[in-house]
């Protein structure tokens, strides 16, 4: 051993560990065995914090049970506080993806906390005869209850940040829905003209979609609050005090503020990864829906001259090295790609959860890596979508109105009145003649101009929860908070004379 190293021993023999690090021989072997340095445990702040919280709760509980001397317990708790605060993140160099069901991560935490506690007590690193990583820091524990408990805490913490980002996105969509409530457009199904709607209704549907995913994510997080701390190796609680599981849960709940419960069957809980599968599936659902929304945004903003060009996304960067002036929808494309990644992560998590055998799932590390990476990437993507895209969307109101006015889809509004057969004939004539549907309805004598206007107004400004436009003199509605129809509607003569004029 030189001044720059210290000699440590494990069941495989002796190794020299760098003297300046807090980790020890088990961590050294893990670094060598799993050389994926791009994704160390220390890069996942929530997981390192969760490990510190679990180890602190264990130390407090063991001291209260009289199993751990209070002097050592206090030193371990202080070392855990450093881990919790993030001061020792660089001391967790082990790859997230590792063999051994997370043993390397647990050993890494034990060694870091032990050596930090030794220094607090005034002893050199590696003086394990005073305070040992396994004998004291890991007292009454196993990787098989520490690691999954830490993963659940970390997933809860990471998901809370994602929830905040999703709520912000939902509010951005709600703001745009209010802003666009008065703008008439044509809806589309299968990329073909359908029936009129407002741009506000379109954006409000996105608001609702995000809100539904917020609710589903909150439901999934409830299942992460059931932990198996105290199960030790396979769920029987071997080598742990009979009162340890309940006490450790209570202390961990105090430290985290989470409503934690001990699983009713620890043998089942130690081998089951169902809560991670559920959370992953919820993330996939959210990613898929966000990707669909981004597909819509890219389509609606396509052009600017030769596409739909209904909206403009805020320009973020030059779009081409050869085509001057081109601007691409880079933020929606970014979200799309994160969604693709999360869909792939979900497949990985599903396969890993299924591959567990008997009393333990050895593949929780890849579950954790895929889950935390997906949460982190989705949170960034959602934030970028809110800040750099949705907030700056503008509508091409006149263009939207002209498309709605000229659409064959308007005939659907009149179909219940003139009948499907006659409506089909009107649609065919509009296609061949280029005349508007309302012009033809009136010219064929089906309706007067005033009747056509009233029907269209009632359709386009049909009551909804957030935007209600009422026809003049219609006092029969029981709407407690009506939004009156603009007075200009009263002066309209026909749709063909201008949906655009109606709201000018």
Secondary structure, DSSP 8 states (H G I E B T S, - for coil): --TTEEEEEETTEEEEEETT-S--HHHHHHHHHS--GGGBGGG-HHHHHHHHHHHHHHHHHHHHTTSS-HHHHHHHHHHHHHHHHTTTGGG--SBSS-SSTTHHHHHHHHHHHHHHHHHHTT--TT-TTTS-IIIIITTT--HHHHHHHHHHHHHHHHHHHHHHHHHHHHHHHHHHHHHTTT-EEEEEETTEEEEEEEHHHHHHHHHHHHHHHHHHHHHHHHGGGEE-TT-TTTSS-TTS-TTHHHHHHHHHHHHH----EE-S-HHHHHH--HHHHHHHHHHHHHHHHHHHHHHHHHHHT--SSSS--SEE----SB--SSSTT-B--HHHHHHHHHHHHHHHHHHHHHHHHHT-BTTB-TTHHHHHHHHHHHHHHHHHHHHHHHHHTGGG-EE-HHHHHHHHHH-GGGHHHHHHHH-HHHHHHHHHHHHHH---HHHHHHHTTSS-HHHHHHHHHHHHT---SS--EE-TT-TT---TT-EE--GGGGG---GGG-HHHHT-
